[in-house]
Amino acid sequence: MNSIKTTILLLSWRDIKSPGMGGAEIFTHEMMRNADLSKYNFVHFSPMFDGAEEREEIDDILYIRCGNLRSVIFMARKYYKENENQIDFVVDQCNTFRFFTRFWVQADKRIFFIHQLTREIWDIQSKFPINKIGKIMETPMLRLNKNDLTITVSESTKQDLLDVGFDETKVTVLPEGIEFTPWDESEFFEKEPVPTFIYIGRFAKYKGIDTCFETFGKIKRTHENARLWVVGKKDELYISQSLLPICAKYGLTHSNTNEECDVTFHGFVTNEKKLELMSRAHLLFMPSIREGWGLIVTEAAAVGTPSIVFDSPGLRDAVDFGRAGYMVDCNDSDGLASVALSALQSSENYDNMRNAAYNFSKQFSWKATGNAFNEFIKNRRLQKVN
């Protein structure tokens, strides 16, 4: 380690290459990559996974992988104790899993990092009694870190933290970013000739994919030629057990390749293809019940497509509380369908919302995220000195 630089140890249960990597891991890597690396040594510590290297440098960031979910806390503590004098800050990244740094890192070195609370997600993703235990334990577990300097990614999550006792003066919101410059309007793809909706994300109920299918089935009653594109690594079991029954309920045709069908499962696609599909679609569906932010909403806006989202933490921030995207009042398929149909009925209102979403997206970049982190650490260092 370079002792002249500020050394920051980040602890997480997944890294940028881990199976199941998602928005939180992308944010963390881009935050580090776009910070001033002339001033920092970043060390990211997380569990080992099949095929991974134990030590790997990615974009001048050292990734260390050790142990598994059961042992990684003890491995991280051991690493910290062996290098304690060289480590200036320890970031405990809470994504349900946490490292309990309150019990083994001194207070002035601790930073708590959380994207979102889980709250309702426990009831949707877990069965009894795990769901009840998870919901009951979340608040007291969060309060373990209520006196730590804290970073998060949206005002919604900040408010959730304040509601459980965090100190407002110690919670900092770092802006989200996107990995490409918003397209020039001349680069937008032409919209499809028929009403076309797109869902991009994991095949998980709390993400709202079931709601998308129910919503689309209801839209088809009015717009018989409408289409739904689904993008993301396919979960065949989830498709057969949860999504195809909804297709059958509404008589929706589906295919893995034919965009002329009612529903097309595109599966995993390249980033270029993802942006193309988003730009060609009229609206992006994002009816998740809770997000840290909803990065795909910002990406869609940057290629000329507004989103319809639930009025839920993170997503309401991503559409600027309904000013840069459609936000439903009633978080169900009826509410989503009603807003979608209304958007399709008025080309003038649609164009205004499309422009508002696009202009809102222009303020987000990973460079801005990195700069905000630089300022955060600078202020933290001044607090330690004083």
C-alpha angles and dihedrals in degrees: 000000000000104000092198091066127067107261116214123188114203119197122201141151092233137028136203092280100039121119107261092026110167145165095308092056092046091051093049094049094045091046090056096040092052097043119096100281090187086072103037143060106202119198116184115198122193141139123293119252134190113289095009127129117241091226123022136162115219118178090343091306118122113229116196120189122192138156126346136274090288097048106027095091091057091044091050092049090050091051091048094049091049091052101027096124092054097045116088101181137014118206114204105201109205115204096153085294115076139176100228092230090168087080099049110021122071115250099247091056098048124105122176117210122191131163100190145346118248102218107136093021090077091064093049101041102034137051130229127313095016091058093054093045092049094050094045094048099044098081098046090045091052091049089063085075101035093112095047124100102262137200128194138161108240142034088237093061091043090056091048089055093048089052091060094047109276117150110252092214090059099049117088126186114216114201122248120241141200125222097231136050112257108264122255108253089246088064095058115115117241112264118253116268090239129048104280128187129188136202119193122184148056124336093245127130095226088056087063102242091136089052090051091057093046090048093049092050089056093046090054089064088068101027107038093181096052120124137205123208119198118199126186141075105310123241102202094191092052091047093052096042102038113015106036092055088058090049089052091048092058098031094246120169116220140191142169094226112014112091089188090072121092091250126026120192101206093177120198111351136177118271090250091054092046092055091046093052091046092051093049094049121084098219139011117221115217108163097158116150093223137007138166087235116318103247094187089063091059092045092051091050090051091060095045105270125116122212137227111218140174117255090254136131113287096009093067086056092049091058093040091247094304097317095099102031140004118287120189123225094210114049099219140086093272091056092046093049092048093054092044093052091047091051091052093049097063118048090185094055090043092052091048092052092044091054093045091052091047094050091047090053092058093074094062124088136141089238089062089049091052092048091050090052090050089054092046093054092043090055091045091053091050090051090053092050093048 
